[in-house]
Amino acid sequence: MNAGTHLFWITSRAAGTAAIVAASASVTVGILLGRRRSTSLTDLRALHEALSLLTLALIGVHGLSLLGDHFLRPGLAGILIPFDGSYRPVWTGLGIIGGYGLAALGLSYYLRDAIGPSRWRRLHQLTALFWALGVAHSIGGGSDGGTAWFLLLGAAAVLPAAAMVLGRTGSGFAQILNLPREHSPVRTEPAPRPLLPDR
């Protein structure tokens, strides 16, 4: 393979893979922030913000570098309009929607005072959905989606974040349904018998 001929395609692949890793790390740190169990919340916030901005930059490089690819030739519509491109349109469309969602929710951090903190927090929970669309796009639409190295790298980044998302979703449903976290049968002990005096 001639690296010069495929420079834009290679750049897009590298940026897309890095974006999934950074987004997964950002989701993990974001959930840790939501639990508020760390004594260094300021450091976690800074890390979460940096990972989020890095993810958005990598998504931009991932899409824009394809404009120079002489094989795909997606054009602006192909990288901006979901399901418009000719290359694996469903998977590519899911990735575009995921990218838009992550960008909107990530940048909304800087407008949270105008949006309202509680409303912003509820909206921000949708980040997991758009992240999942990005993961689906990388596996179904990426040319490396079925390779062993990509699956191993993706699993190392994605599985911890997925476990935390599922754990948070489960506890959220429990709160909505007003259910306890653990369901154990209630045992009723018989009333103690009164002691009779010795005769």
C-alpha positions in Angstrom: 0.0 0.0 0.0 1.3 3.4 -1.0 1.0 5.7 2.1 1.0 8.8 -0.1 -1.8 7.6 -2.3 -4.0 6.7 0.7 -2.8 9.5 3.1 -6.3 10.9 3.6 -7.9 7.6 4.1 -5.3 6.5 6.6 -5.6 9.8 8.4 -9.4 9.4 8.6 -9.0 5.8 10.0 -6.5 6.9 12.6 -8.6 9.9 13.7 -11.8 7.8 13.8 -10.2 5.1 15.9 -8.7 7.7 18.3 -12.1 9.4 18.5 -13.8 6.2 19.7 -11.1 5.7 22.4 -11.3 9.4 23.5 -15.1 9.4 23.5 -15.2 6.2 25.6 -12.7 7.6 28.1 -14.8 10.8 28.3 -18.0 8.9 28.9 -16.3 6.9 31.7 -14.9 10.1 33.4 -18.3 11.8 33.0 -20.1 9.0 34.8 -17.5 9.1 37.6 -18.1 12.8 37.9 -21.9 12.2 38.2 -21.3 9.8 41.1 -19.3 12.5 43.0 -17.3 10.0 44.9 -13.9 11.5 44.1 -12.2 14.1 46.2 -10.6 15.6 43.1 -13.7 16.7 41.2 -11.9 19.7 39.7 -9.3 17.5 38.1 -11.9 15.1 36.8 -13.9 18.0 35.3 -10.8 19.3 33.5 -10.0 15.8 32.2 -13.6 15.3 31.1 -13.6 18.6 29.3 -10.3 17.9 27.6 -11.4 14.5 26.4 -14.6 15.8 25.1 -12.9 18.6 23.1 -10.3 16.1 21.8 -13.1 13.8 20.7 -14.8 16.6 18.7 -11.5 17.6 17.1 -10.8 14.0 16.1 -14.3 13.6 14.7 -13.7 16.7 12.6 -10.4 15.3 11.3 -12.0 11.9 10.7 -14.7 13.4 8.4 -12.8 16.3 6.7 -9.8 14.1 5.7 -12.2 12.0 3.6 -12.7 15.0 1.3 -9.2 14.4 0.0 -9.7 10.6 -0.5 -9.7 9.8 -4.2 -11.4 6.5 -3.8 -14.5 7.4 -1.7 -15.0 11.0 -3.0 -17.8 11.6 -0.5 -18.1 15.3 -1.1 -19.5 17.7 1.6 -22.9 16.0 1.4 -21.4 12.6 2.1 -19.8 13.7 5.3 -22.4 16.1 6.5 -25.8 14.6 5.6 -26.7 11.3 7.3 -27.4 8.4 4.9 -26.5 10.5 1.8 -23.2 8.8 1.0 -22.7 5.8 -1.2 -20.3 3.9 1.1 -22.1 1.8 3.7 -24.8 4.6 4.0 -26.6 3.2 7.1 -23.4 2.8 9.2 -22.0 6.1 7.9 -25.3 7.9 8.6 -25.3 6.6 12.2 -21.8 7.9 12.7 -22.8 11.4 11.3 -25.8 11.5 13.7 -23.6 10.4 16.6 -21.0 13.1 15.7 -23.7 15.8 15.6 -25.1 14.7 18.9 -21.7 14.6 20.6 -20.9 18.0 19.3 -24.1 19.6 20.4 -24.1 18.0 23.8 -20.4 18.6 24.4 -20.5 22.3 23.4 -23.7 22.8 25.3 -21.5 22.7 28.4 -20.5 26.3 27.7 -24.2 27.3 27.6 -25.4 25.3 30.7 -26.2 28.5 32.7 -28.5 29.7 29.9 -30.0 26.2 29.4 -30.4 25.7 33.2 -28.3 23.3 35.2 -30.9 20.6 35.9 -32.2 20.7 32.3 -28.6 20.6 31.0 -27.8 17.5 33.1 -30.9 15.7 31.8 -30.0 16.5 28.2 -26.3 15.5 28.8 -27.4 12.0 29.7 -28.1 11.5 26.0 -24.4 11.6 25.4 -24.3 7.8 26.0 -26.8 7.3 23.1 -24.7 9.3 20.6 -21.5 7.6 21.8 -23.2 4.2 21.2 -24.0 5.3 17.6 -20.4 6.2 17.1 -19.3 2.8 18.4 -21.8 1.1 16.0 -20.5 3.2 13.1 -16.9 2.3 13.8 -17.7 -1.4 13.8 -20.2 -1.5 11.0 -18.8 1.2 8.8 -15.1 1.3 9.5 -12.7 -0.6 7.2 -11.0 -1.9 10.3 -14.2 -2.9 12.1 -13.5 -6.6 11.8 -9.8 -6.7 12.5 -8.4 -8.3 15.6 -6.3 -5.3 16.6 -9.3 -2.9 16.3 -11.6 -5.1 18.2 -9.1 -5.6 21.0 -8.4 -1.9 21.2 -12.1 -1.0 21.0 -13.0 -3.5 23.7 -10.4 -2.1 26.1 -11.9 1.4 25.6 -15.5 0.7 25.1 -16.4 -2.1 27.5 -15.6 -0.2 30.7 -17.6 2.7 29.5 -20.5 0.5 28.4 -20.5 -1.3 31.8 -20.7 2.1 33.6 -23.5 3.3 31.2 -25.5 0.2 31.8 -25.0 0.4 35.6 -26.1 4.0 35.6 -29.1 3.3 33.4 -30.1 0.5 35.7 -29.9 2.6 38.8 -31.8 5.4 37.0 -34.6 3.0 36.1 -34.7 1.8 39.8 -35.0 5.4 40.9 -37.8 6.1 38.4 -39.7 3.0 39.5 -38.9 3.8 43.1 -37.3 0.4 43.5 -34.6 -0.5 46.0 -31.2 -1.4 44.5 -31.3 -4.9 46.1 -34.5 -6.9 46.5 -34.4 -9.2 49.5 -37.5 -10.9 51.0 -38.7 -9.4 54.2 -38.7 -11.8 57.0 -41.2 -11.5 59.7 -40.1 -13.0 63.0 -42.8 -14.4 65.4 -43.5 -12.3 68.4 -41.5 -13.5 71.4 -43.4 -15.5 74.0 -43.8 -13.9 77.3 -41.7 -15.5 80.0 -43.7 -17.2 82.7 -42.5 -17.0 86.3 -41.1 -20.1 87.9 -43.5 -21.9 90.2 
